[in-house]
């Protein structure tokens, strides 16, 4: 959650940052009105408390002087009842402000480029040159049909659209990729963690999925539980409402989970193939750091995900997201986009974000800095999205007859 004290003291500065991220002016005006309302209610409450203190002091003097206190006592009692009402009014104003603040995105870093959408993102570098084919490269769904790797129709039969069944070598490569990703991350210093795939609402609020993105989540009927949209949720919230010691930081975590998303805002996009599914596998990196460790850790996570793609021999590019394309919780984000020759374009395969203290404030994750409790910084990123990596291997390692070669680094995992 945004820092309400900072927002109140620096409203114009914060508003400029919100606008950079695409927040509407009317939303900011509403927030400003809620601040004004809360200030007014608190002022009235404090005035009533001051009046009560004066009457209580006078009441004591009356008692010492043995004066008639009946009229004054009635006023004191009435003022107490008035204060109870005013306290509730101020509490409601505070709650209204916090409800809106929970739906406000993180402030972007000053270094984030200006822009409205993905077309304004900034390419930082390319890694590996795309292979030139002597034939017309096929898209992964055509290769899947030729090799019997992916059954989209049976996925629909078992569930609904945007579900798929992997068979044979595809299922084995999927499993090999998960193990490969986890091994690379572990060697980089990330602790491997196996977490629940169902989390409660408080955890999803802690990392920013609730309340704003409830429509994109699969909820368990009759329970305060949701299927996780990313392992970022359980990995980050392992430390929800905890105070860590400074020597414990940074904490580096990695884990494999299936991820579940309704893709509510993606109607008509990527309706064919494996790019945008309701259920997909992902290996996640999460870091919990001090503010001073945050930037170096962010760079390490980007380099690690890029190195995995390089080891797989997959051409990709590193892209900095503009303000208008930043995710809700992110202060800054670097995307890795892998080259898909069948589509003739780069597609996102990893998104690595530094949320600064935005998630930590929501999830109450702190560390002891001397005598003070300080909010940590949290970072997260894919290393990698497994299904999209499978797609990239299929398209980049295809042969003219439709057969698909295996990246060298995966052969030990497949017993080859």
Secondary structure, 3 states (H helix, E strand, C coil): CCCHHHHHHCHHHHHHHHHHCCCCHHHHHHHHHHHHHHHHHHHHHHHHHHHHHHHHHHHHHHHHCCCCCHHHHHHHHHHHHHHHHHHHHHHHHHHHHHHHHHCCCCCCCCCCCCCCCHHHCEEEEEECCCCCCCCCCCCHHHHHHHHCCEEHHHHHHHCCCCCCEECCHHHHHHHHHHHHHHHHHHHCCCEECCCCCEEEHHHHHHHCCCCCCHHHCCECCCCCEEECCCCHHHHHHHHCCCEEEHHHCCEEEEEEEEEECCCCCCCCCCCCCCCCCCEEEEEEEEEEECCCCHHHHHHHHHHHHHHHHHHCCCCEEEEECCHHHCCCCCCEEEEEEEEECCCCEEEEEEEEEECCCHHHHHHCCEEEECCEEEECEEEEEEEEEHHHHHHHHHHHCECCCCCECCCHHHHHHHCC
